[in-house]
Amino acid sequence: MLTLRFVPYHEIESLDSDQRIQKLLKLAKEDKIILMQGRLEPTEETQLIQKTMEQISKKFKGIEICTIYPQEKSEQFIGKLRKELAKILIGDREGFTVIGPATIIKEIKRDPNKIQLFAENPKNKKRRSRRK
């Protein structure tokens, strides 16, 4: 069974970078595909990848990560100012991040407004290899 776990922004906003990374990595190691509101800071994304590499084993093959961040068409100054003020007050909730175990996510295709995720159930893979 494929499990999707939605992580709303308010669930991770109060966590520091290490706690945020540990939470996301724990969920991925539980074979869950994480749909996270918002996005990680570039340094957090780098740390997540580093921590993942340290924990690779026969059972855990790593993660796939993809962020979609809608590109704004030329906005007027007032619109940009409102957005920046909102980010300061409630955090940067724009964008959407998908993180999942590499054993399940086979490919992620992205364009500015959508993500196509190709997944495979690792249990089905085991069944097929037993039949051969």
Secondary structure as UniProt FT lines:
FT   STRAND          3..7
FT   HELIX           9..12
FT   TURN            13..14
FT   HELIX           17..29
FT   TURN            30..31
FT   STRAND          32..37
FT   HELIX           42..54
FT   STRAND          63..68
FT   HELIX           77..90
FT   STRAND          96..101
FT   TURN            102..104
FT   STRAND          105..111
FT   TURN            112..113
FT   STRAND          114..119
FT   HELIX           122..131
//
